[in-house]
Amino acid sequence: MYDRYVEMRGGRPYFVGPNAMAAYGGPVPLAVGSLAHYGNATGPGSDLVNRLMAPVAVNGQRNPITPLDLAILKD
């Protein structure tokens, strides 16, 4: 079901599930090159780095589950 809500917009991937968009306030920018993660170091999704589903872990930092993570799972 996850793939059904992945769309390309302007050459970049976004997750557009209704629950996720409500939690984030619009389409959720997915990591360029890794559709299983959200956020990017620069550009769309730069506000999502250092989160649970971000593509890079920072020195073993633990990231809590957020309402956005739960909304994506719900979709």
N, C-alpha and C positions, 0 to 999 in steps of 0.2 A: 504493500500500500504506500510506502514512503515514496517510491519512484513516481507514483501517479501525481504527486504534488511538487515535483521538481520541474522548473521551467527555466529556459534561457531568456534573459532580458538584456538587451544591449551587449550581447556576447558574454554575459556572466550568469552563473547559476543561482537560482533562488528557490527557496522552499515556500510554497504558497498554500499550505494547509490552512483551513479556516481558523482553527484554534491557535496555531502558531502566529498567524498574521494578527489576530486579536491581541495576543500577548506581547508581540513585538511592535505593533502599530503599522504593519505593512509587510510586504514580502521579506523573508529572512534571507540575507545574503549567505550563500554557501561558500565554502573555501574553494577557491580556484584550484583545480587539480585533485580535489578530494570531496566528492559529493556527500560523504558520510559525516562531514564536519561543517560547522558554520563559522563565519568570521574570516577576515583577512587582515594581514598586517597593515595594509594601506587600502584606501578606497572603501567601497561598500562593505560594511561589516566590521570596520576597524573598532567599533564600540563593543564587539563581541569577543575580542581576544581575552585570554585568561579566564575563560569560562569552561564548563564541563565538556562541551562538545567542540571546543576550539581544536585546530589541528596540531598544536604544539603545546607540550607541557613545559612549565617553567620550573626548573630545578626541584622537581618533586612536589611542587605546590599543589595542594588539594583545593579543588573547586567544588563548591556546593551545587546541588541540583537546584535549578532555578525554575520559576513558572514557565519560562520559554521551553526548557528541556521537557517538562511535563506536557506542555501543549503539543510539542512535536510528537511525543509518544502517543498522545491521545488521538492525533490525526492519523 
